[in-house]
Amino acid sequence: MDKSGKAYWKATCTLIIQVLAVWFFVSFGCGILFADALNSFSVGGYPLGFWFAQQGAMYCFVIMIFVYAHLMGKLDEKFDVHEE
């Protein structure tokens, strides 16, 4: 693998790790670890910790899919491996 290929792979892995870190924080952090602290706030009449565990995490995950696709597209263009 040439130098450009290694740089592309490193950038791709970094992006994946960042997305997985956000996924972990939202699902495990907001839904389980920080649920008691978040329950002092409410969304639509429900405690925020409960909302994250039941609905909020799913909304975040869908948004993360689109953000990942957009950032990966920009990364592909930067390394000139995008599709026409």
C-alpha angles and dihedrals in degrees: 000000000000127000094266092051091052091049091050092049091048091050091047093050091047091053092048092050091050092050091047090050091055090046091052093047094050098043103035101021103043096028099045119002100042097028094108092051092045092049089076086074125058137210117198091346094307126107111263094234091054091045092053092048094049108030114351095069091055091051090049092049093053090049089048090055091057093043091050092049091049094047092045090052090053090047091051091051092048091056093037096240096117126123121248 
